[in-house]
Amino acid sequence: MPGVPPTRFVYLGPEGTFSEEALRTIPAADRGTRTPARSVPEALDAVRGGDADAAVVPLENSIGGQVGVTLDELAGGAPLVITREIVLPVRFVLAARAPVEFGAIPSIAAHPQASAQCRGWLRKQVPAAVVVDVLSNGAAAEEVAAGVHDAAICAPIGAQRLRLAVLADDIADHPDAMTRFALVSRPGPSPAPTGDDLTTLAVYIAHDRVGALLAVLTELAVRGVNLTRIESRPTGERLGRYVFFLDCTGHLADARMGEALQALHRVCADVRFLGSYPRAGGAERPVSPPPGTSDADFADAAAWLARLRAGELS
């Protein structure tokens, strides 16, 4: 959808999830359609198949770490690109169909990321309850409303929408926890550089080469490209085979990023470009690149080399 603003959005559902809350921070989503998906693969396949223009899916949490299914889906299948990131503070509640004592709660439905972020509170307040994994925070609330489970760890929006009783508020062990979401679209021109951007890559190293990962990091470092995140995921081929996900400061249009990508293309088994996009306002501030790595520096060096090749030695 190059040059065309998205109007059909899909997000990890059901309604009442943090993904829906993240989507609603995008002004265009209020004017378009918003469709919940049952899973991350379903959301991204809707974009790949043309049934949606863009999807909002979770990437990582400051406590629980990477969302593996999202990374796996971005690394495989038809290419998709991230065009925007959204960083949300995470607030969890314990909700039930009606007020009840903590000791009378046999089961609690929760997404694994949610229960991990509330582990200490659960152990202290409801040690006898069995925590049951579900696909999303919204699904946890829905299953409680349907009588499948006794209580849910969910987002406040989910409890409100289903008119559940909030038994406890702000139950996360780390009150400053945040979740990072991605707006994902089919390939097209990247958003214009802002001067505070990130580029995400999926890098497959050459496993038959000693120091292959070090070579990747060196190609970035010598060009002043800073890494803000590196994660590994198994490729599924066999033990010891991994794809590395890199978040780098800078934009595809930057000279240093362009040179770094060319270098990675030379030394890696494969590189999948996953997008250049503005850094979210709540994210950590960028590290200034070292001297000699600005676009002007690269342009000056290229001009100098051209003069040498032309025989101009002065």
C-alpha angles and dihedrals in degrees: 000000000000112000094357117110113233117255102169113066131182126190140180102279176199105115115276099045129129086247089063090048090051091049092052090061088069109086094212090058091066090059096043138056121282117203124182119225126207094230144003092259090052091050094050093043088055088059093044091050095048096247090117134025097217141002133210112215133162118259106178145340126222090233107027096038126211125011096229098196091057093050092046092051093049092049094051137044128028111346121270130178135212112237099174141011125214122198116198132182109241120230122176132194132190108232137180138175090261137001111288137165116261091239091060095060111102098175137024123195115215142154108250092244090052096048090047090056092049098040096117094047092048093049091052102038106030106018094156096052120104112229112219119201117233133176098256146354089258091053089052091056093045094051091052091048088051092051096247093121134018101234140002140214102221146141117281089244090060094051092047095048093052094038094239122166112252107227095180134006131213095012098161115121091226112045093195095057116136135190124214119216131189130217103216127196140167115279117287139125113324119245111272114274115264100187089253105068142137130217119203123204138179107214127193110198125213101257094196091062124085112234093012095149092045088053090055093050092045093054089056097042097050089055095050095252109148122209116224095176139013122182132170128214128182113255092216092238097106141310113306096026112118141168115216121217114209130191108198130185111245141046135271088246093058115102094227092050092048092052091046091052091050090051092049090049088057099047103033131077088230140344124202115198109219099182149286114242143153116284112247117255094242094053127103116280117257124259112242112250116246121260115283097034103090121113089253091054092051091047091050092049091049091050091049091052091049090054091051091051089050090055095252104139099166 
